[in-house]
Amino acid sequence: MKKFLRILIAILVLFLILALLLMFLSPKKMMVEESITIDAPANMVYNQVNDFKKWPTWSPWSKLDPDAVNTYSKKTSGVGAQWSWKGNEDMGEGTQKIIGVDPGKSIKTSLDFNGMPGTSFSDWTFIPEGDKTKVTWTFDGAESNFFMRPFNLIFKSTVAKSYQEGLSAIKTIVEKRAQEKIYKGFKINEVDIPEKNYIAIRQEIKMDNVQQFYSRNLPSLFGKVTAAGIEMDGMPGGLFYKWDETNGTTDMAASIPIKEAMSVAGASLETIPAGRAIQVDYYGDYDGSAQAHYAIDEYMQDYGILSNVPIVEEYVTDPTVEKDPKKWLTKITYYIAEN
């Protein structure tokens, strides 16, 4: 019996020595770095990461608990954005904040996990490699106490695998978007447009009064064009020079495109030089066209494109002929600013 106890004690002492040695040799904190090359512009990949509301589409942890409660700050992208989650046992609870950005190049976030001391950090870099982008995702964990250090070794491979899964999911999403150029369900087209001339009545008005503005001015413009024998070059529409959501106003013009530059009394001649432009075909009631504009805005952000004013809306379908609003076609055009 004494011999057995001596052996047991020896085993326990050896185990304790090994455990202490493992604690001593284990890193003070977990460090992970994973990379992937994506066939898309850096801005496009950056935008997938910089907005917390896009994370559920690719985050490796979202699938751990589809019913997790996600809470976002009013601002969901850029410095100051915050995302908190509360999930099941596998997902846990925590808060992530964006604490630093270099647009299109890098993102730095902080991570606080409920029940765990200290703050961890996670960084992203987006480095162009020709037409592709090398994306690197790192994890810099909070410093662990001496007894918890072995877990930095034990779980490192699990975290690395999750990072690889997340990067692969981003690659799939972004490369599909880059190839198809479909945003919010709208096909984005880049086209070359010749010089365009418009007879227009321009005014700064309240956004709520756009339809009334059209109703008042488009028939008048049509009468002026007809009386002057001017040939139209498309359907009536709007030219938007400014859209001020803060004050609820827009600087715009009711307009009719014409084949040759001509002036008429009571209206101005607006000429848009030839250039490259982004176009979207929107079908539906005019009040629902905002999503098409948001889609173009996302596309421009992904490719680092700036636009020139005016933004053009051409109301291709005559609603007095086609009664179904779902079939009304509005052609939306954003002219691309030269670099």
N, C-alpha and C positions, 0 to 999 in steps of 0.2 A: 504493500500500500504506500509506504514511504517513497519507494522507488518511482511509483506511478505519479505521486505528487511532485517529486523532483522533476520528472520529465515534463509534466504539465506546466509547472512554473517556468521551466526553461523555455518551453514553447511560447508561453505568454510573454516572457521577457524578450525573446527573439522577435515575436510579432510586434511588440511595442517599439523595439529598436528599429525594425524595418519601417513601421508607420512613421516614427519620428524622422527617419532618414528620408522617407518619401516626402514628408511635409517640408523638410529642410531643402530638398533638391527641387521641389515643385516651384514654378514661377509664382511671383506675388500676385500676378493678375493674368487674365486670359487675353491673348493677342491673336487675332485671326485676320488674314488677308486673302481675298479671292478676286480673280479677274476674269474677264471674258471680252471677246472682240465682237462687236455688233455692226452689221452692215447698214448703217444709218448715220445721219449727222449727229454731232455731239449734243446740239440743242435739243433734239428730239428725245434722246435718252435722258438728258438732264431734266426735261419737263415731266417725265414719268415719275421721277424720284422727288422732285421739288414740291409736288402737291400731295399732301397726305391722303386726300380723298381718292387718289389713284392707286394707293398702296394695296387695297384689298384685291385688286385685279391680278397682282403678281406676288404679293408677300407670301413667303413660305409658311408663315404662322397663321394666316387667315383660315386656311383649311383645317387647322386643328380644332377650331370651334366656329362653325358657320353662324351660330347664334350669339356670338360675342357682342357685347355692347360697346360700340365705338363712339367716342365723344370728341368733337373737333372744336377748336377755337374759331372765332368768326373768320379770321384769316387762316387759310389752310395751306398757303404756299409762301415760301420765302422766310426771311428771318422773322421770328416771332410766332410762326405757326406752331400749333401744339395739337397732339393727338393722344388721347388716353383710351385704353382698352381694359375691359373686364371680361375675362373668359373663363373657360372651365379649368380643370386642374392642369391640363397640358399647356394651355395658353397663358394662364396666370393674369396678373394685373400689372399695369405700368403706365408710364407717360414718356412720350418722346417729343422733343422740341428741336426746331431748326434754329441753330444759334450762329450760323455763318454761311454765307454763300459767295461764290464768285460766278456770276451768271454764265451758264453754259460750260463751266470748267470744274467747279467743285461745290460740295455741300458738306456741312458739318452739323451733326446732331448730338444731342445729349439724351441719355436713357436712364430712367429711374424705375427700378422694378420693386413693386410693393413687397415688403418683407425681407428685402436685401439691402444692406447698408452701402452707402457710397453711390456715386454717379459714374456711369460708363459713357463712352463716346463712340460714335460711329461716323466714319468719314467716307465720302465718295469722290472719285476723280473721273473726269471724262476727257480723254486725250485723243484728238484726231489722229488717225493714221491713214492718210489719203482720204478716200470716201468713207472709211469706216471709223469706228470709235472704240478705243480700249477703255473699258469701264472697270474700275477697281473699287471694291467695297471692303472696308476694314472695320474691325471691332477692337476697341481698347477698353477692356473691362476695368471696373473699379478694383482697387487693391483689396485682396482677401486677407482675413486674419490667418495666423499661422496654421491653425487646425483645419481650415477650409481650403488651403492651397492645392491639395491633390485634385480637387474637383476641376481646377483650371486645366489639368491634363486630361482628366477622364472625359470631360464634356467638350473639349476643343474640337474633336473630329465631328461631333454632332452639330455644333454651331457652323463649322466650315461647310458641312454637307447642306445645311439649310441655306447658307449664303450662295452656294453653287446653284441650288434649286431656284432661288429668287432671281439670280442673274440670268439663268436660262429662260425663266418665264418672261422677264423683261425683253430679252432678245427676241423671243417669239412674237410678243405684242408689237414691239417697235418695228421689226423687219416686215411684218405683215402690213402695218400702217404705211411704211415707207414705200412698199411695193404697190399697194392698192390705192393709196391717197384718199381714203374714206374717213371722214371726220364727222362724228355725231350722226352718221347715216348719210352724209352728203358726199358725193364725189367731187373732189377738188380738181379743177382744170386750170393749167397755165396756158394762156393764149396770147398771140400777137394781135393787137387791134390797130387799125389805121386811124388817122385823125378823125375825130368826130365833132360835129357842130350841133348846137342845140339852140332853139329859141326858148327863152326861159323867163320866168318871173321868180325872183329870189327875195327871200325875207327871213328874218329870225322870228320863229314862232314857238309856242308851247308844244311839246311833244304830243299832248292830248289832242291838238288841233290839226294834226297832219292831214287826216282824211277830209276835214272841212276845207283846208287850204287847197287840196287837190280839187275838190268839188267846185270851189269858187274860181280856180284859175285855169285848170286844164281845158274846159270848154271854151274859155276866152282865148287861150293860145291856139286851139284848133281853128277857131274862127279867123284869127289873124293870119295863120298859115294858109288857110284855104282862100281867103280873100286876096292874099298876095300871090297866089299861084305857086307857092313854094312846095317842092316835092319832099315828102317825109322819107326818113331813112330808118324806119323802125317804129315802135309803138311808144306812146307817152310813158313818162316815168318821173323819177325824182333824182336830183343831184344833191348829195349831202356833203356839206363842207365842214360841219361841226356837229357833234352829238354830245350835249352836256347833260349827263344824267344827274349831276349834283343839283343843277338849277332847273332841270326838266325842260330845257330848251334845245332847239336845233336851228342851225343856219342852213337853209335848204332852198332848192328851187324846183318848182313844177316845170317840167320841160318836155319838149317834143324834138326828137332828132331830125335833122334835115340834111339833104344830100350836099348842098352847097352853102357856104357861109354867106348869109344875107341878114340884113337888119330889118326889123319892122317896128313901127311906132308902138309904144306901150310895153315893150319887152326887150330883154337884153340878149345879145349873142354870146353864148358860152362855147368856147372851143377847147377841146381836150386833145393835146398832141398825141401822135401815134406812140405806142409803147406796149410793153408786155404787161399782162394783167392776170389776176386770179378771178375765175368765174365759178359760180355755183348756180345750178338750176333748182329753184325752190318751188314746190307745188303745194298750194294750200292758201288759206285765208291770209290776207296781208298782215294781220295782227300776229301771226305765228312765225314770221320770218326771222325773228331774233336768233333762233337756234342756227340758222344758216350763217348769220354774221358771226356768231360765236365759233362756228366750225372754221371759218376763214381765219379768224383771229388766232385760233390754235395752230393752224397750218403755218401762218406767218411766224409765230413764235418758234415752231419747230425748225424752220429753215432760216431764221434770222432775217426775215423780210420786213421791210418798212413800206408803208403805202403812201401814195399821194392822194390828195383830195382833188376832185370830189369822188365820193363813193357813189356808184350809179345803180339805181334800181329801175329796170325796164319791165313794165307790166305787159307781158306779151299777150296774155289772154284777155279778151274783151268780156267782162263779167255780164254785160247786157246780152251777150250771145250764149256764153257757157254759164249756166246757172249753178253748176256744182262747184263749190269753192275748192274741193279737193283736186280739181283739174286746172285750177288757175296757175299759170306759170309766171314766176317772177325771175328774171335773169339778174343776178347780183354781181357787180363787177368792182374789184379793187385794183386800181392801177399800182404797179410796183415802182417804188422810188429807186432811182439810179444810185448806186453806191458812190 
